[in-house]
Amino acid sequence: MNFAFKGRNGRGELVEGIVDAASSDAVAAQLMAGGVVPVSIEPTLAAASAASGGAWLEALLARPITLDDTLVLTRQMYTLQKAGVPILRALAGLEASTSHPGIIHLLQDVRASLDQGRELATAFTRHPAVFSAFYVAMTRVGELTGRLTEVFQRLSEHLEFELDIRARIKQALRYPIMVVSAMAIALVIINLFVLPKFAEVFAHFKTELPLMTRILLGFSGWTVRWWPLVVAGLIGAGLAWRNWIATPGGRYAWDRFKLRLPIAGNIVLKATLARFARSFALASSSGVPISQTMTVVAQTVDNAYIGARIEQMRDGVERGESISRCATGTGVFTPIVLQMIAVGEETGELDTLMTEIAQMYERETDYAIKGLSAAIEPILLAIIGAMVLVLALGVFLPLWNLGQAAMGR
C-alpha cells in the first residue's frame, strides 16, 4: 500500500513523498530511521479506495476478539511484565506470536499510541469492545503506582472468574434451551401442517365440534393465513425490545426485572454481587480511592439497577457516611454480608473481607447454577404435559367421539 507522508528532517526542512509499506506504523518507523520526523502519513487515493472497497468484506469476515482472547492476552502481559520485558518489546513480541488478525490490529494500534507518547490505559480506551472501563481504570492505577505487573495478574483472575460464571450458566441452560426450542418447532409444525389436515377431516362432521377443537382450528387457520404478519410482528417486536433495553431507562427496568424472576433472579443477583465484591477488593487493594472505586465498579457489574445502588453507596460515602451504613440503604445485601462489611471497615481489612464476600457469593452462585436445571425441569414437564393435554382434548377427542358413534355406542 502506498502512503503519502510529510515530515521534517534534521535541519527542519519540509520533506514530502510516497512510500510503499504495509502500514502507517511501518512508514513512521522507516522515516524515523532515516532522520525524518513524520508530520502526517495518509494513504494515497488509490490505496484508500482499494481499502474502502474491501473494508466491508473484511469487517464481515473478521473474527471478533472474545473474552477468552482478552484473558490470554492479559496473562501474557503479566508474564512479560514479571520477567521485566519493556512494554513496547512485550507488545511487539505478542504481535509476532499471535495469528488472530483482530489482536494483531489491536496491538499495532496500542504500540502506535505508545509511540505517540500516550499512556497504556489511554491506548486501551480506543478499544472499548475489548477492554472494559474497569480494565482501563485498573491499568491506569497500575501505571500510576508502578504495580502494573500485580494489576495484570489480578485482572487475569478477574477475567477467569467472569468466564467461569458464563460457562456455568450456559451449561445449566443448555438443556432447557434445547427443550424450549424443540417445543417451539413442534408448535410451528403442528399449527402449519398437522392441524390443517385435521380441519379437512373435521369439516365432514355433521356435529358441533368441542370448544377446545374449535379454538385450536381457529388459531391454526389464523396462523396459516397471517403467518407473514406474525413473522414481521415478531421481528418488529424483537427490534423494538432491543432498542428499548439500549436506552438507560429500559436497561434499568429490565435489569431490575431480572432480579425478580422466580428462579434466575436469585442467581443473577448473587453473580452480580460476587462481581461487585471481587472488583471492589481488586480496585481498593490496588490503591484506588473508595469513591473512584465505586464509580468504576458500578460500570462493571453489568446490571444498571445494581450499578445505581452502588453509585448510591458512593454518594453516601462522599457525604461522610460509613460504607456499611450506605450498603444497608441499598437493600441488596444480606445481613451476614453487611456485618462482614462493618467488621472490615472497623478493622481496616475491608479488602480481605470483600474478597471473602466474593468467594461466598461465588460458592452460592455455583450451588444455585448446579440446581438450575433441576428447578427448571418440572416447569418444562408441566408445560409439555399441558401441550399434550390440549392437543389430546382438541384433536383426538372428536375422533374418539366419531369412533364411538360409528360403533353405535
C-alpha positions as CSV (number, residue, x, y, z in Angstrom):
1,M,0.0,0.0,0.0
2,N,1.3,3.5,-0.9
3,F,1.4,6.2,1.8
4,A,1.9,9.9,1.2
5,F,3.9,11.5,4.0
6,K,5.1,14.9,5.2
7,G,7.9,15.3,7.7
8,R,10.8,17.5,8.9
9,N,14.4,16.5,8.5
10,G,17.2,17.3,11.0
11,R,17.5,20.9,9.6
12,G,13.8,21.5,10.0
13,E,13.1,21.4,6.2
14,L,9.8,20.0,5.0
15,V,10.1,16.6,3.3
16,E,7.3,15.0,1.2
17,G,7.0,11.8,-0.7
18,I,5.2,8.5,-1.3
19,V,6.4,5.3,0.4
20,D,5.2,1.7,-0.2
21,A,4.7,0.0,3.2
22,A,2.4,-2.4,5.0
23,S,1.0,0.1,7.4
24,S,1.4,3.7,8.6
25,D,3.4,2.4,11.6
26,A,6.0,0.9,9.2
27,V,6.2,4.2,7.3
28,A,6.8,6.1,10.6
29,A,9.5,3.7,11.6
30,Q,11.2,4.0,8.2
31,L,11.1,7.8,8.3
32,M,12.4,7.9,11.9
33,A,15.3,5.6,10.9
34,G,16.2,8.0,8.1
35,G,16.2,11.0,10.5
36,V,12.9,12.4,9.4
37,V,10.2,13.3,11.9
38,P,6.8,12.4,10.4
39,V,4.2,15.1,10.5
40,S,1.4,13.4,8.6
41,I,1.0,9.9,7.0
42,E,-2.0,9.2,4.8
43,P,-2.8,6.5,2.3
44,T,-2.9,7.6,-1.3
45,L,-6.3,7.9,-3.1
46,A,-5.8,4.6,-4.9
47,A,-4.9,2.8,-1.7
48,A,-7.7,4.4,0.2
49,S,-10.3,3.4,-2.4
50,A,-9.0,-0.1,-2.5
51,A,-9.0,-0.4,1.2
52,S,-12.5,1.0,1.5
53,G,-13.7,-1.4,-1.2
54,G,-12.7,-4.4,0.8
55,A,-13.2,-3.0,4.2
56,W,-16.8,-4.1,4.5
57,L,-15.9,-7.7,3.5
58,E,-13.0,-7.8,5.8
59,A,-15.2,-6.5,8.7
60,L,-17.9,-9.0,7.9
61,L,-15.5,-12.0,7.9
62,A,-13.3,-10.8,10.7
63,R,-13.3,-13.0,13.9
64,P,-14.1,-10.9,16.9
65,I,-11.9,-10.7,20.0
66,T,-13.6,-12.7,22.7
67,L,-13.2,-12.6,26.5
68,D,-11.0,-15.7,26.2
69,D,-8.7,-13.8,23.9
70,T,-8.5,-10.9,26.4
71,L,-7.8,-13.3,29.2
72,V,-4.9,-14.9,27.3
73,L,-3.6,-11.5,26.3
74,T,-3.7,-10.3,30.0
75,R,-1.9,-13.4,31.2
76,Q,0.8,-13.0,28.6
77,M,1.2,-9.3,29.6
78,Y,1.5,-10.3,33.2
79,T,4.2,-12.9,32.4
80,L,6.2,-10.5,30.3
81,Q,5.9,-7.7,32.8
82,K,7.0,-10.1,35.6
83,A,10.0,-11.0,33.5
84,G,11.0,-7.4,33.2
85,V,10.4,-7.0,29.5
86,P,9.7,-3.4,28.4
87,I,6.1,-2.7,27.4
88,L,6.9,-1.9,23.7
89,R,9.0,-5.1,23.3
90,A,6.3,-7.1,25.0
91,L,3.6,-5.8,22.7
92,A,5.9,-6.4,19.7
93,G,6.5,-10.0,20.8
94,L,2.8,-10.6,21.4
95,E,2.0,-9.3,17.9
96,A,4.6,-11.6,16.3
97,S,3.4,-14.6,18.2
98,T,-0.4,-14.4,17.5
99,S,-2.3,-15.4,14.4
100,H,-5.5,-13.6,15.3
101,P,-5.9,-10.6,12.9
102,G,-8.0,-8.7,15.3
103,I,-5.4,-8.9,18.1
104,I,-2.6,-8.0,15.7
105,H,-4.5,-4.9,14.7
106,L,-5.2,-4.1,18.3
107,L,-1.6,-4.5,19.4
108,Q,-0.4,-2.4,16.4
109,D,-2.8,0.4,17.4
110,V,-1.7,0.2,21.1
111,R,2.0,0.4,20.1
112,A,1.3,3.3,17.8
113,S,-0.4,5.1,20.7
114,L,2.5,4.4,23.0
115,D,5.0,5.7,20.3
116,Q,3.0,8.9,20.2
117,G,3.5,9.4,24.0
118,R,0.1,8.2,25.2
119,E,-0.3,6.1,28.4
120,L,-1.1,2.4,28.2
121,A,-4.6,3.0,29.7
122,T,-5.3,5.7,27.2
123,A,-4.4,3.3,24.4
124,F,-6.7,0.7,25.8
125,T,-9.6,3.2,25.8
126,R,-9.5,3.2,22.0
127,H,-10.8,-0.4,22.1
128,P,-13.9,-0.4,24.5
129,A,-15.2,-3.7,23.0
130,V,-12.1,-5.5,24.3
131,F,-11.1,-3.5,27.4
132,S,-13.8,-2.6,29.8
133,A,-13.9,0.6,31.8
134,F,-12.8,-1.4,34.9
135,Y,-9.9,-2.9,32.9
136,V,-8.8,0.6,31.8
137,A,-9.1,2.0,35.2
138,M,-7.1,-0.7,36.8
139,T,-4.4,-0.4,34.1
140,R,-4.2,3.4,34.9
141,V,-3.8,2.6,38.6
142,G,-1.0,0.2,37.9
143,E,0.8,2.7,35.8
144,L,0.5,5.4,38.4
145,T,1.5,3.2,41.3
146,G,4.2,1.2,39.5
147,R,2.3,-2.1,40.2
148,L,1.3,-2.9,36.6
149,T,2.5,-6.5,37.0
150,E,0.3,-7.1,40.0
151,V,-2.6,-5.4,38.3
152,F,-2.3,-7.7,35.2
153,Q,-2.3,-10.7,37.5
154,R,-5.4,-9.7,39.3
155,L,-7.1,-8.7,36.1
156,S,-6.4,-12.2,34.7
157,E,-8.0,-13.7,37.8
158,H,-11.0,-11.4,37.4
159,L,-11.5,-12.3,33.8
160,E,-11.1,-16.0,34.6
161,F,-13.9,-15.7,37.2
162,E,-16.1,-14.0,34.6
163,L,-15.5,-16.7,32.1
164,D,-16.2,-19.4,34.7
165,I,-19.6,-17.9,35.6
166,R,-20.6,-17.5,32.0
167,A,-19.6,-21.1,31.2
168,R,-21.6,-22.5,34.2
169,I,-24.7,-20.6,33.3
170,K,-24.5,-21.7,29.6
171,Q,-24.0,-25.3,30.7
172,A,-27.0,-25.1,33.1
173,L,-29.3,-23.5,30.4
174,R,-28.2,-25.8,27.6
175,Y,-30.9,-28.5,28.3
176,P,-33.8,-26.0,28.9
177,I,-33.0,-24.1,25.8
178,M,-33.0,-27.3,23.7
179,V,-36.3,-28.3,25.1
180,V,-37.9,-24.9,24.6
181,S,-36.5,-24.8,21.0
182,A,-37.9,-28.2,20.3
183,M,-41.3,-27.2,21.7
184,A,-41.4,-24.0,19.5
185,I,-40.5,-26.0,16.4
186,A,-43.2,-28.6,17.3
187,L,-45.8,-25.8,17.7
188,V,-45.0,-24.3,14.3
189,I,-45.2,-27.7,12.6
190,I,-48.5,-28.6,14.3
191,N,-50.1,-25.3,13.5
192,L,-49.0,-25.0,9.9
193,F,-49.1,-28.6,8.7
194,V,-50.9,-31.0,11.1
195,L,-54.0,-29.1,12.3
196,P,-55.0,-28.0,8.8
197,K,-55.2,-31.7,7.8
198,F,-57.4,-32.4,10.8
199,A,-59.5,-29.4,9.8
200,E,-60.3,-31.0,6.5
201,V,-61.4,-34.2,8.3
202,F,-63.5,-32.4,10.8
203,A,-65.2,-30.4,8.1
204,H,-67.1,-33.5,7.1
205,F,-68.5,-33.9,10.6
206,K,-72.2,-33.1,10.9
207,T,-72.0,-32.4,14.6
208,E,-70.7,-29.4,16.5
209,L,-67.0,-29.7,17.5
210,P,-65.8,-29.3,21.1
211,L,-64.8,-25.9,22.2
212,M,-61.1,-26.8,22.5
213,T,-61.1,-28.2,19.0
214,R,-62.7,-25.0,17.6
215,I,-60.1,-22.9,19.4
216,L,-57.2,-25.0,18.0
217,L,-58.5,-25.0,14.5
218,G,-59.3,-21.3,14.6
219,F,-55.8,-20.5,15.8
220,S,-54.2,-22.8,13.2
221,G,-56.3,-21.2,10.4
222,W,-55.3,-17.7,11.6
223,T,-51.7,-18.7,11.7
224,V,-51.7,-20.2,8.2
225,R,-53.4,-17.2,6.8
226,W,-51.4,-14.5,8.5
227,W,-48.1,-16.1,9.1
228,P,-46.1,-13.4,7.2
229,L,-47.6,-10.7,9.5
230,V,-46.8,-12.9,12.5
231,V,-43.2,-13.2,11.4
232,A,-43.0,-9.5,10.7
233,G,-44.5,-8.7,14.1
234,L,-42.0,-11.0,15.9
235,I,-39.1,-9.3,14.1
236,G,-40.5,-5.9,14.9
237,A,-41.1,-6.7,18.5
238,G,-37.5,-8.0,18.7
239,L,-36.1,-4.8,17.2
240,A,-38.3,-2.7,19.5
241,W,-37.2,-4.7,22.5
242,R,-33.5,-4.3,21.5
243,N,-33.9,-0.6,21.1
244,W,-35.7,-0.2,24.4
245,I,-33.2,-2.0,26.5
246,A,-30.5,0.1,24.8
247,T,-31.9,3.2,26.5
248,P,-30.9,4.0,30.1
249,G,-34.5,3.7,31.3
250,G,-35.2,0.5,29.5
251,R,-31.9,-1.1,30.6
252,Y,-32.6,-0.1,34.2
253,A,-36.2,-1.5,34.2
254,W,-35.1,-4.8,32.5
255,D,-32.1,-5.3,34.9
256,R,-34.4,-4.7,37.9
257,F,-37.0,-7.1,36.5
258,K,-34.3,-9.8,36.0
259,L,-33.6,-9.8,39.7
260,R,-37.2,-10.5,40.5
261,L,-37.5,-13.6,38.3
262,P,-38.6,-16.7,40.2
263,I,-35.6,-18.9,39.6
264,A,-33.0,-17.0,37.6
265,G,-33.3,-13.8,39.6
266,N,-31.5,-15.1,42.7
267,I,-28.7,-16.4,40.5
268,V,-28.3,-13.1,38.7
269,L,-28.3,-11.2,42.0
270,K,-25.6,-13.4,43.6
271,A,-23.4,-13.4,40.5
272,T,-23.7,-9.6,40.2
273,L,-22.8,-9.1,43.9
274,A,-19.9,-11.5,43.6
275,R,-18.6,-9.5,40.7
276,F,-19.1,-6.3,42.7
277,A,-17.2,-7.6,45.7
278,R,-14.3,-9.0,43.8
279,S,-13.9,-5.9,41.6
280,F,-14.1,-3.7,44.8
281,A,-11.4,-5.7,46.5
282,L,-9.2,-5.7,43.4
283,A,-9.5,-1.9,42.9
284,S,-9.3,-1.0,46.6
285,S,-6.2,-3.2,47.3
286,S,-4.5,-1.6,44.3
287,G,-4.7,1.9,45.9
288,V,-7.8,3.3,44.2
289,P,-9.8,5.8,46.4
290,I,-13.1,4.4,47.7
291,S,-15.3,6.9,45.8
292,Q,-13.4,6.2,42.5
293,T,-13.5,2.5,43.2
294,M,-17.3,2.5,43.4
295,T,-17.6,4.7,40.3
296,V,-15.6,2.2,38.3
297,V,-17.2,-0.9,39.9
298,A,-20.7,0.4,39.1
299,Q,-19.8,0.3,35.4
300,T,-18.5,-3.3,35.6
301,V,-21.3,-5.1,37.4
302,D,-23.3,-5.4,34.1
303,N,-26.6,-4.5,35.8
304,A,-27.9,-1.0,35.7
305,Y,-30.1,-1.5,38.8
306,I,-27.2,-2.8,41.0
307,G,-24.9,-0.1,39.4
308,A,-27.3,2.6,40.5
309,R,-27.3,1.2,44.1
310,I,-23.5,1.2,44.1
311,E,-23.5,4.8,42.9
312,Q,-25.9,5.5,45.8
313,M,-23.3,4.0,48.1
314,R,-20.7,6.2,46.6
315,D,-22.7,9.3,47.1
316,G,-23.2,8.4,50.8
317,V,-19.5,7.8,51.3
318,E,-18.7,11.1,49.7
319,R,-21.1,12.7,52.2
320,G,-19.1,11.2,55.1
321,E,-21.2,8.2,55.9
322,S,-19.8,4.7,56.6
323,I,-19.7,2.1,53.9
324,S,-21.7,-0.4,56.0
325,R,-24.5,2.2,56.5
326,C,-24.6,3.0,52.8
327,A,-24.7,-0.7,51.9
328,T,-27.6,-1.2,54.3
329,G,-29.5,1.5,52.5
330,T,-29.2,-0.2,49.1
331,G,-31.4,-3.1,50.2
332,V,-29.5,-5.7,48.1
333,F,-27.0,-7.2,50.7
334,T,-27.8,-9.9,53.2
335,P,-27.4,-9.3,56.9
336,I,-24.3,-11.5,57.0
337,V,-22.6,-9.5,54.3
338,L,-23.5,-6.2,55.9
339,Q,-21.9,-7.5,59.1
340,M,-18.8,-8.5,57.3
341,I,-18.6,-5.1,55.7
342,A,-18.9,-3.4,59.0
343,V,-16.2,-5.5,60.6
344,G,-13.9,-4.9,57.7
345,E,-14.4,-1.2,57.9
346,E,-13.7,-1.2,61.6
347,T,-10.6,-3.3,61.4
348,G,-9.2,-1.8,58.2
349,E,-9.3,-5.2,56.5
350,L,-12.1,-4.3,54.1
351,D,-10.2,-5.6,51.1
352,T,-9.7,-9.0,52.7
353,L,-13.4,-9.3,53.8
354,M,-14.6,-8.1,50.4
355,T,-12.6,-11.0,48.8
356,E,-14.3,-13.4,51.3
357,I,-17.7,-11.9,50.4
358,A,-16.9,-12.5,46.7
359,Q,-15.9,-16.1,47.4
360,M,-19.1,-16.7,49.5
361,Y,-21.3,-15.3,46.7
362,E,-19.4,-17.3,44.1
363,R,-20.0,-20.5,46.1
364,E,-23.7,-19.7,46.4
365,T,-23.9,-18.9,42.7
366,D,-22.2,-22.2,41.9
367,Y,-24.7,-24.1,44.0
368,A,-27.6,-22.2,42.5
369,I,-26.4,-22.8,39.0
370,K,-26.0,-26.5,39.7
371,G,-29.6,-26.7,40.8
372,L,-30.9,-24.5,38.0
373,S,-31.6,-27.4,35.6
374,A,-33.3,-29.4,38.4
375,A,-35.5,-26.4,39.2
376,I,-36.5,-25.8,35.6
377,E,-37.2,-29.4,34.6
378,P,-40.5,-29.7,36.5
379,I,-41.7,-26.5,34.9
380,L,-40.8,-27.7,31.4
381,L,-42.5,-31.1,32.1
382,A,-45.6,-29.2,33.2
383,I,-45.7,-27.1,30.1
384,I,-45.1,-30.2,27.8
385,G,-47.9,-32.0,29.7
386,A,-50.3,-29.1,29.2
387,M,-49.5,-29.0,25.5
388,V,-50.1,-32.7,25.1
389,L,-53.4,-32.4,27.1
390,V,-54.6,-29.6,24.9
391,L,-53.8,-31.5,21.7
392,A,-55.4,-34.6,23.1
393,L,-58.6,-32.8,24.0
394,G,-58.7,-30.7,20.9
395,V,-57.7,-33.2,18.2
396,F,-58.3,-36.8,19.4
397,L,-61.5,-36.2,21.4
398,P,-63.6,-35.6,18.2
399,L,-62.0,-38.6,16.6
400,W,-62.9,-40.6,19.7
401,N,-66.4,-39.4,19.6
402,L,-66.6,-40.3,15.9
403,G,-65.4,-43.8,16.6
404,Q,-67.9,-44.2,19.4
405,A,-70.7,-43.0,17.1
406,A,-69.7,-45.4,14.3
407,M,-69.7,-48.3,16.7
408,G,-73.3,-47.4,17.8
409,R,-72.3,-46.5,21.4
